[in-house]
């Protein structure tokens, strides 16, 4: 599945190489791993050690291959808010700019080909609440649009093909993802204006088929980061939150962020196996809270909020007692599982408000696990870079500069040795 990318024309130099070895198969002796595999009620539990399978010199390295965007210049290369990026088999890149309400298409070399959409309520137009564009295997683009309460379908050249209604009656859509088969996945949450009994127990993860038919796949545990008190939303950072990902083939990964325990599921929601890895449980100190509030105030100021609005947002926050075990997870190349570590607050350069609230603590370092759940090693990505899609030997993602300008970046894999 393609991912959101961000362009940049400013000089960044060569990124630190990132190692990623995926081909850890049965030819590697089990004694080199040091973990254990057991069975619990028919579910395989893969307990990993702190040390991975990779050796020095093994694995893959990625270097910068393409960047799209400009701080000033042609509007087709200036992005307001990169919400998603998708890549088709010909290498064309589809970027959804949420601020413009527009889908921009670039060729494999980064040259702009066409743009379509725009803000509005008409067919083929999008609201500021659109969650991005998802590309299906047969070349259609699916756009979940909260503001217009619909899912629009367009051809890859922008022709409007139809839409289906999205109702808030079954819960507020918190996050969207998709597989390549045309199925959308949405996490829903009770936010004070619906009475669906299932929402009291947690957040349903619902699959919406190409025909609009809905099926609840997994009931995610209740979140502790955002909730309603009467008519007002409340926010808590460093708290437990469901984390999940839908892979290109429909494999689903789920977890809660306060525990390093990842459930890898088949498309029907049944658990295939569970992987775990040791982590350090770090308490949140008063110094951490003060530093985080300073970072949040700076980010809100860059976004143009008034001092009074910033004060109201900060005053509405509370904090959990310990840092999350990880920041986010996703499916990587060849069925790997990739898990982003959490930065110490003093190491965060700037908060990315384009990220979901529960994903703003992401470190440069990621953990990689093979398709069987065994820990391979950790690798680094550039600071302020968010990978969104792994496509063969390439990874596309969004990068932000010091002024929060967004760029699309592609990294390409080079074989080690």
Secondary structure, 3 states (H helix, E strand, C coil): CCCCCCECCCCCCCCCCEECCCCCCCCCCHHHCCCEEEEECCEEEEEECCCCCCCCCCCEEEEEEEEECCCCCCHHHCCCCEEEEEECCCCCEEEEECCCCEEEEECCCCCEEEEEECECCCCCCECCCECCCEECCCCCEEEEECCCCEEEEECCCCCEEEEEECCHHHCEEEEEEECCCCCEEEEEECCCCCCCHHHHCCEEEEEECCCCCEEEEEEECCCCCEEEECCEEEEEECCCCEEEEECCCCCEEEEECCCCEEEEECCCCCEEEEEEECCCCCECCHHHHHHHHHHHHHHHHHCCCCHHHHHHHHHCEEECCECCCCCEEEECHHHCEEEEEECCHHHCCCCCCCCCHHHCCEEEEEEEECCCCCEEEEEECCCCEEEEEEECCEEEEEEECCCCCEEEEEEEEEECC
